[in-house]
Amino acid sequence: MRLARENPCWGCMRIQGELRKLGIRVRATTIRSIVRRSGLGPAPRRDGPSWSEFLRAQAQGMVACDFFTVATVRLRTLYVLFWVELGSRRVRLAGVTANPEGAWVTQQARNLAIEERLGSVRYLIHDRDAKFCGPFDAILRSEGVRVIELDQLLIFGRRRLEQVLRGYVTHYNAERPHRALGLAAPAGDPPEARGSPPADIRRRDVVGGVIHEYYAAAA
């Protein structure tokens, strides 16, 4: 149930493959029955309206934010944070920095609050990039804004796309279960059954937090 809730796009076979990596063997039909009995619908939509339906209904009170990068003539990379009002499609620049650390991003959220530009905003969307840290979200929530972390990436520019692709290829080869390989990963070791389930299962977020990998903590 934890895997189903944390990964709403995963079907029963995908969950089964992730469990096998942890040494837990469960039939896909058993997983399907457990998920249904718990009130969760089938992937990729388990509850509520679809993403497009939600966007259309809430666009006037919704803002998205992300970074794009610019390479200067001196081969220095600068990061530009911008906001997009989904209802009006208006773009606003938040700032430019060479070090997009959490403190800087948090200050940009604070600036929005100080300038009283969040009065009509109900939702803010961003991906799971680590730059959007806890304090950043906390400031927005204190202003009555609900933060939505996307399970999809916003791609603006070749550099970002190449970074995402490298991360995904690593995950796909080493961790992604495949039906044709008996739910093993192409470059991974075959999963071994355990005598009992691991007591402590932890999650590792990759590709900007869009993909989750699970592993048993060392005893």
C-alpha positions in Angstrom: 0.0 0.0 0.0 2.9 2.3 0.7 4.3 1.8 -2.9 0.8 2.3 -4.4 0.2 5.6 -2.5 3.7 7.0 -3.1 3.6 6.0 -6.8 0.1 6.5 -8.2 1.3 5.7 -11.8 2.6 2.3 -10.9 0.5 -0.7 -11.8 0.4 -4.0 -10.0 3.3 -5.6 -12.1 5.5 -2.6 -11.4 4.8 -2.8 -7.7 5.5 -6.6 -7.9 8.8 -5.9 -9.5 9.9 -3.4 -6.9 8.9 -5.8 -4.1 11.0 -8.6 -5.7 14.0 -6.3 -5.5 13.4 -6.3 -1.8 13.2 -10.1 -1.7 9.4 -10.1 -1.3 7.5 -12.4 -3.6 3.8 -11.5 -4.0 1.5 -12.3 -7.0 0.3 -9.4 -9.1 -3.3 -10.6 -8.5 -2.8 -10.4 -4.8 -1.5 -6.9 -5.0 -4.4 -5.9 -7.2 -6.9 -7.3 -4.6 -5.1 -5.5 -1.7 -5.1 -2.2 -3.6 -8.8 -2.5 -4.5 -9.9 -3.5 -1.0 -8.1 -0.4 0.4 -10.2 1.9 -1.9 -7.5 2.9 -4.4 -8.4 2.7 -8.0 -6.2 1.4 -10.8 -3.1 3.3 -12.0 -2.4 5.8 -13.4 -5.5 7.5 -11.9 -6.3 6.2 -8.4 -8.6 9.0 -7.1 -9.9 12.4 -7.8 -10.1 14.3 -11.2 -7.5 13.9 -13.9 -4.6 16.3 -14.0 -6.0 18.1 -17.1 -9.4 18.4 -15.4 -7.8 19.9 -12.3 -5.8 22.4 -14.3 -8.8 23.6 -16.2 -10.8 24.1 -13.1 -8.2 25.8 -11.0 -6.1 27.7 -13.6 -7.0 31.2 -12.5 -5.6 30.6 -9.0 -2.5 28.5 -10.0 1.1 29.5 -10.5 4.0 27.3 -11.6 7.7 27.9 -11.1 10.9 26.4 -12.4 14.5 27.2 -13.4 16.2 27.5 -16.8 19.9 27.9 -17.3 22.0 30.3 -19.4 25.6 29.8 -20.3 27.6 33.0 -20.5 30.5 33.7 -22.9 32.9 32.9 -20.0 31.3 29.4 -19.7 29.6 30.3 -16.4 26.1 28.8 -15.8 23.5 31.1 -14.4 20.1 29.9 -13.1 16.9 31.9 -13.8 13.9 31.3 -11.6 10.6 32.3 -13.1 6.9 32.1 -12.3 4.0 31.4 -14.8 0.4 32.3 -14.0 -1.5 29.5 -15.7 -4.7 31.4 -16.1 -3.2 34.4 -17.9 0.0 32.7 -19.1 1.9 35.7 -17.8 5.5 35.0 -17.0 7.3 36.8 -14.1 11.0 36.7 -13.4 12.0 36.0 -9.8 15.7 36.4 -10.0 19.1 35.2 -11.4 21.8 33.4 -9.4 24.9 31.3 -10.0 24.1 29.3 -6.8 20.5 28.2 -6.7 20.7 26.9 -3.2 17.7 26.4 -0.9 18.3 29.7 1.0 18.2 31.7 -2.2 15.0 30.0 -3.5 13.4 30.5 -0.1 14.1 34.2 -0.2 12.3 34.5 -3.6 9.2 33.0 -2.0 9.6 35.4 0.9 9.8 38.3 -1.6 6.5 37.2 -3.1 4.8 37.2 0.3 6.3 40.6 1.2 5.1 42.2 -2.1 1.6 40.7 -1.5 1.6 38.9 -4.8 0.1 35.7 -3.5 -3.3 37.1 -2.6 -5.1 35.4 -5.5 -2.9 32.3 -5.7 -4.4 29.1 -4.4 -1.9 26.5 -5.8 1.8 26.6 -6.7 3.3 23.9 -8.8 6.9 22.8 -9.0 8.8 19.7 -9.7 10.7 17.7 -7.0 14.0 19.4 -7.5 16.0 19.6 -4.3 16.3 23.4 -4.7 12.7 23.7 -3.7 13.4 22.9 -0.1 11.1 22.7 2.9 11.3 26.4 4.0 10.4 27.4 0.5 7.1 25.4 0.7 6.5 26.5 4.3 6.5 30.2 3.4 3.9 29.6 0.6 1.7 27.4 2.9 1.8 30.1 5.5 0.3 32.4 2.9 -2.6 30.0 2.3 -1.0 28.5 -0.9 -1.2 24.8 -1.4 2.1 23.4 -2.9 1.8 20.7 -5.5 4.9 18.7 -6.3 4.7 17.3 -9.8 5.4 13.7 -10.6 6.5 15.0 -14.0 9.5 17.2 -14.8 9.4 20.6 -16.4 12.1 20.7 -19.0 13.4 24.1 -20.2 16.6 23.7 -22.2 19.0 21.1 -23.5 21.2 21.1 -20.5 18.4 20.1 -18.1 17.1 17.5 -20.5 20.5 15.8 -20.8 20.8 15.8 -17.0 17.4 14.1 -16.6 18.2 11.6 -19.3 21.5 10.5 -17.8 19.7 10.0 -14.5 16.9 8.0 -16.0 19.2 5.8 -18.1 21.1 4.9 -14.9 17.8 4.1 -13.1 16.4 2.1 -16.1 19.5 -0.1 -16.4 20.3 -0.7 -12.8 16.9 -0.5 -10.9 13.8 -0.7 -13.3 12.1 -4.1 -13.2 11.2 -5.5 -16.6 8.6 -8.2 -17.3 10.7 -9.7 -20.1 13.5 -10.2 -17.6 11.4 -11.8 -14.9 11.0 -8.5 -13.2 14.8 -8.0 -12.9 16.7 -4.9 -14.0 18.9 -5.2 -17.1 22.1 -4.5 -15.3 21.0 -5.5 -11.8 21.4 -8.7 -9.8 18.5 -11.1 -9.9 16.2 -10.6 -6.9 16.6 -13.2 -4.2 13.7 -14.3 -1.9 14.1 -13.5 1.8 13.0 -15.6 4.7 11.0 -12.7 6.0 10.4 -9.1 4.8 13.0 -6.5 5.7 12.1 -4.5 8.8 13.2 -1.1 7.4 12.5 -0.3 3.8 13.7 3.1 2.7 13.1 5.3 -0.4 15.7 7.0 -2.6 14.4 9.7 -5.0 16.1 10.0 -8.4 15.5 12.0 -11.6 14.5 15.1 -9.6 12.3 13.1 -7.3 10.0 11.9 -10.1 11.1 8.3 -9.7 11.4 6.4 -6.4 13.7 3.5 -5.7 13.3 1.3 -2.6 15.9 -0.6 -0.7 16.3 -2.4 2.6 18.3 -0.6 5.2 21.4 -2.4 6.5 20.8 -4.1 9.8 
